[in-house]
Amino acid sequence: MLLQVREIYEYREMLKNLVAKELRARYKGSVLGFFWTFFNPLFMIIIYSIVFSFVMKAQIENYTMFLFVALLPWNYLASSVLQGLVSIVQNGPLVKKIYFPREVLPLSIVMTNLINYLLSLLILLPALIIFKIPLTFALFAFPLILVVETLFVAALVLLLSVANVYFRDLEHITGIIITAWFFLTPIFYPASIIPLKLKAFFYLNPITPIIESFRNIFFYGTWPEWNSLGLLALVSSILLFLSLAVFKHFQKAVAEEI
C-alpha cells in the first residue's frame, strides 16, 4: 500500500492536471464559466428560501439553511461517486496508451468535487450570517469532518470505479442506490424524528454521522459527536486500505477489459 501511495504521489502533477482539466471541462463554452461554481449554490439557497418560506412552510426555523448545510456535503459524495464510477471506462484510450497509476483517474474526480465543495463555502458562510445563524468555535472541527468524509468518498470511488470496468451494469445500479441512499439519510429531515426502533438501522448509514456533524457545526453551533465520527474515521481508513488493495489487484487487466 505504501508503494501504491508513493506512486500516486509521484504522479501528482498528472493528478493536478486532470483536476484542472475536469474543472475547465465542466463549464466549457458557458458565458459565466467558472463562476457557475458560486452561482449554483447561490441559486439553490434562493429557490429553497422561496419554496420553504412561502410554498411549503417547514416546521423547523431557518429550514433553508438546515437543508443547505446538509445538501452540500451530500452533493460532494453523490457527485464523486457517480462521476468517479465511470472515470476509468471514459478514459479508456488514455489507459490503453500509456502507463500511469490508474488510481489517479477516480481520485481526480474526488479532488475536483472537493474543490467545488470548498468553494461553495464562500456562499454558505455569508448565507449563515444573513440568516442570523451564529458561527461558533465548533467550526474548527470542519477540517477533521471533511477529512473523514474524503477518506470515505475516496475509498468508495476507488472500489466502484474498478468494479465498473468488469461489471458495466453497476453504473445504472449505483444511480438507483444513490437515490435511495439520499432518502435514507437525514438531509430533508432531522435525525430526531426517526422512530426509536429504526434509529439503529439509520445509524448504520455511514454518511449519517457526517451529515449530522456538518449540521452541528454550521447550523446548531455545537461540536460533532466525536465517538461516531471517530468510529467512521476508523472504518473509512480500513475501507480505503481494502479499496487500494482491491484496485491494485484488478487494475492489471483493466486495459484489456476496456
C-alpha positions as CSV (number, residue, x, y, z in Angstrom):
1,M,0.0,0.0,0.0
2,L,2.8,2.4,0.8
3,L,4.4,1.8,-2.6
4,Q,1.0,2.4,-4.2
5,V,0.6,5.7,-2.3
6,R,4.1,6.7,-3.2
7,E,3.5,6.0,-6.9
8,I,0.3,8.1,-6.8
9,Y,2.4,10.9,-5.2
10,E,5.0,10.6,-7.9
11,Y,2.2,11.2,-10.5
12,R,0.8,14.2,-8.5
13,E,1.4,16.6,-11.5
14,M,-0.8,14.4,-13.6
15,L,-3.4,14.4,-10.9
16,K,-3.3,18.2,-10.7
17,N,-3.6,18.4,-14.5
18,L,-6.6,16.1,-14.5
19,V,-8.3,18.1,-11.8
20,A,-7.7,21.3,-13.7
21,K,-9.0,19.7,-16.9
22,E,-12.1,18.5,-15.2
23,L,-12.8,21.9,-13.7
24,R,-12.4,23.6,-17.1
25,A,-14.5,21.0,-18.9
26,R,-17.5,21.4,-16.6
27,Y,-18.1,25.0,-17.7
28,K,-16.5,24.9,-21.1
29,G,-18.5,27.0,-23.6
30,S,-20.6,28.8,-21.0
31,V,-20.6,32.5,-20.8
32,L,-20.1,32.7,-17.0
33,G,-17.7,29.8,-16.9
34,F,-16.1,29.0,-13.6
35,F,-18.5,31.5,-11.8
36,W,-21.2,28.8,-12.0
37,T,-19.3,27.2,-9.1
38,F,-20.6,30.0,-7.0
39,F,-23.9,30.6,-8.7
40,N,-25.2,27.0,-8.4
41,P,-25.2,27.0,-4.5
42,L,-26.5,30.7,-4.5
43,F,-29.4,29.8,-6.7
44,M,-30.1,26.7,-4.5
45,I,-30.4,29.0,-1.5
46,I,-32.7,31.4,-3.3
47,I,-35.0,28.6,-4.5
48,Y,-35.1,26.8,-1.2
49,S,-35.9,30.1,0.6
50,I,-38.8,30.8,-1.7
51,V,-40.2,27.3,-1.6
52,F,-39.9,26.7,2.1
53,S,-40.9,30.2,3.2
54,F,-43.9,30.7,1.0
55,V,-45.0,27.5,-0.7
56,M,-44.2,24.7,1.8
57,K,-43.8,26.2,5.2
58,A,-41.5,24.0,7.2
59,Q,-41.8,23.5,11.0
60,I,-38.0,23.9,11.5
61,E,-36.8,27.5,11.9
62,N,-34.4,28.6,9.2
63,Y,-35.2,25.4,7.3
64,T,-33.5,26.7,4.2
65,M,-30.1,26.6,5.9
66,F,-30.9,23.4,7.8
67,L,-31.3,21.8,4.4
68,F,-28.5,23.6,2.7
69,V,-25.7,22.7,5.1
70,A,-26.6,19.0,4.7
71,L,-27.0,19.1,0.9
72,L,-23.6,20.5,0.2
73,P,-21.6,17.5,1.7
74,W,-24.2,15.1,0.2
75,N,-23.6,16.6,-3.3
76,Y,-19.9,16.1,-2.7
77,L,-20.4,12.4,-2.0
78,A,-23.0,11.8,-4.7
79,S,-21.2,13.7,-7.5
80,S,-17.9,12.0,-6.7
81,V,-19.5,8.5,-6.8
82,L,-21.5,9.0,-9.9
83,Q,-18.7,10.7,-11.9
84,G,-15.8,8.6,-10.4
85,L,-17.6,5.4,-11.2
86,V,-17.1,5.8,-14.9
87,S,-13.8,7.6,-14.8
88,I,-11.7,4.6,-15.9
89,V,-14.1,3.5,-18.6
90,Q,-14.4,7.0,-20.0
91,N,-10.6,7.4,-20.1
92,G,-10.2,4.1,-21.9
93,P,-8.0,5.5,-24.7
94,L,-5.6,7.0,-22.2
95,V,-5.5,3.9,-20.1
96,K,-4.6,1.8,-23.2
97,K,-2.0,4.2,-24.5
98,I,0.4,5.0,-21.6
99,Y,1.2,3.6,-18.1
100,F,0.3,5.6,-15.0
101,P,-1.3,4.6,-11.7
102,R,-5.0,4.2,-12.6
103,E,-6.0,5.4,-9.2
104,V,-5.2,8.9,-10.4
105,L,-8.4,8.9,-12.5
106,P,-11.0,8.3,-9.8
107,L,-9.1,10.4,-7.3
108,S,-9.0,13.3,-9.7
109,I,-12.9,13.3,-9.7
110,V,-12.9,13.2,-5.9
111,M,-10.4,16.2,-5.7
112,T,-12.5,18.1,-8.3
113,N,-15.7,17.8,-6.2
114,L,-13.8,18.5,-3.0
115,I,-12.7,21.8,-4.5
116,N,-16.2,22.6,-5.6
117,Y,-17.4,21.9,-2.1
118,L,-14.8,24.2,-0.6
119,L,-15.7,27.0,-3.0
120,S,-19.4,26.6,-2.0
121,L,-18.4,27.7,1.5
122,L,-17.9,31.2,0.1
123,I,-21.7,31.1,-0.4
124,L,-22.6,29.1,2.7
125,L,-20.8,31.2,5.3
126,P,-22.2,34.6,4.3
127,A,-25.7,32.9,4.0
128,L,-25.5,31.7,7.6
129,I,-24.7,35.3,8.7
130,I,-27.6,36.7,6.6
131,F,-30.0,34.2,8.1
132,K,-28.7,35.2,11.6
133,I,-27.3,31.8,12.5
134,P,-24.4,32.3,14.9
135,L,-20.9,31.0,13.9
136,T,-19.2,29.3,16.9
137,F,-15.8,27.8,17.7
138,A,-17.3,24.5,16.6
139,L,-16.3,25.5,13.1
140,F,-12.7,24.5,14.0
141,A,-13.9,20.9,13.7
142,F,-14.7,21.4,10.0
143,P,-11.3,20.2,8.6
144,L,-11.5,17.0,10.6
145,I,-15.0,16.2,9.4
146,L,-14.1,16.9,5.8
147,V,-11.0,14.6,6.1
148,V,-13.2,11.8,7.4
149,E,-15.7,12.3,4.5
150,T,-13.0,12.5,1.9
151,L,-11.4,9.2,3.2
152,F,-14.8,7.5,2.9
153,V,-15.6,9.0,-0.5
154,A,-12.1,8.2,-1.9
155,A,-12.4,4.6,-0.7
156,L,-15.9,4.2,-2.2
157,V,-15.0,5.8,-5.6
158,L,-11.8,3.7,-6.0
159,L,-13.7,0.5,-5.3
160,L,-16.6,1.3,-7.6
161,S,-14.5,2.7,-10.5
162,V,-12.5,-0.5,-10.9
163,A,-15.6,-2.7,-10.3
164,N,-17.4,-0.8,-13.1
165,V,-14.7,-1.9,-15.6
166,Y,-15.7,-5.6,-15.1
167,F,-19.5,-5.1,-14.4
168,R,-20.9,-2.2,-16.5
169,D,-24.4,-2.6,-15.1
170,L,-23.0,-1.1,-11.9
171,E,-23.3,2.4,-13.5
172,H,-27.1,2.1,-13.7
173,I,-27.5,0.2,-10.3
174,T,-25.5,2.9,-8.5
175,G,-27.8,5.7,-9.7
176,I,-30.8,3.9,-8.1
177,I,-28.8,3.2,-4.9
178,I,-27.7,6.8,-4.6
179,T,-31.4,8.0,-4.9
180,A,-32.5,5.5,-2.2
181,W,-29.5,6.4,0.0
182,F,-30.4,10.1,-0.2
183,F,-33.8,9.5,1.3
184,L,-32.4,7.2,4.0
185,T,-30.1,9.9,5.1
186,P,-31.3,12.7,7.4
187,I,-30.9,15.5,4.9
188,F,-34.5,16.8,4.4
189,Y,-35.5,15.8,8.0
190,P,-33.7,15.8,11.4
191,A,-32.5,12.6,12.8
192,S,-34.7,13.2,15.9
193,I,-37.9,12.3,14.1
194,I,-36.6,8.8,13.2
195,P,-38.6,6.2,15.2
196,L,-36.6,4.8,18.1
197,K,-36.9,1.2,16.8
198,L,-35.4,2.3,13.4
199,K,-32.6,4.5,14.7
200,A,-30.0,1.7,14.9
201,F,-30.7,0.9,11.3
202,F,-30.4,4.6,10.2
203,Y,-27.1,5.0,12.0
204,L,-25.6,2.1,10.1
205,N,-25.7,4.5,7.2
206,P,-22.0,5.8,7.1
207,I,-22.9,9.2,5.7
208,T,-25.3,9.9,8.6
209,P,-22.6,10.9,11.2
210,I,-21.0,13.1,8.5
211,I,-24.2,15.0,7.7
212,E,-25.1,15.3,11.4
213,S,-21.6,16.6,12.1
214,F,-21.7,19.3,9.4
215,R,-25.2,20.3,10.6
216,N,-24.0,20.5,14.2
217,I,-21.1,22.8,13.5
218,F,-22.8,25.0,10.9
219,F,-26.4,25.1,11.9
220,Y,-26.6,24.3,15.6
221,G,-23.2,25.7,16.5
222,T,-22.3,22.6,18.6
223,W,-19.4,20.2,18.4
224,P,-19.9,17.0,16.5
225,E,-20.5,13.6,18.1
226,W,-16.9,12.6,18.5
227,N,-17.5,8.9,19.1
228,S,-19.5,8.2,16.0
229,L,-17.2,10.4,13.9
230,G,-14.1,8.6,15.3
231,L,-15.6,5.2,14.5
232,L,-16.4,6.3,11.0
233,A,-12.8,7.6,10.6
234,L,-11.5,4.2,11.6
235,V,-14.0,2.4,9.2
236,S,-13.1,4.7,6.4
237,S,-9.4,4.2,6.8
238,I,-9.8,0.4,6.8
239,L,-12.1,0.7,3.7
240,L,-9.5,2.9,1.9
241,F,-6.8,0.3,2.6
242,L,-9.0,-2.5,1.3
243,S,-10.1,-0.4,-1.7
244,L,-6.5,0.3,-2.7
245,A,-5.7,-3.5,-2.3
246,V,-8.6,-4.5,-4.5
247,F,-7.8,-1.7,-7.0
248,K,-4.2,-2.9,-7.3
249,H,-5.3,-6.5,-7.8
250,F,-7.8,-5.8,-10.6
251,Q,-6.2,-2.8,-12.4
252,K,-3.6,-5.1,-14.0
253,A,-6.2,-6.3,-16.6
254,V,-8.1,-3.0,-16.9
255,A,-6.7,-2.1,-20.3
256,E,-7.8,-5.4,-21.8
257,E,-11.3,-5.3,-20.2
258,I,-11.9,-1.8,-21.5
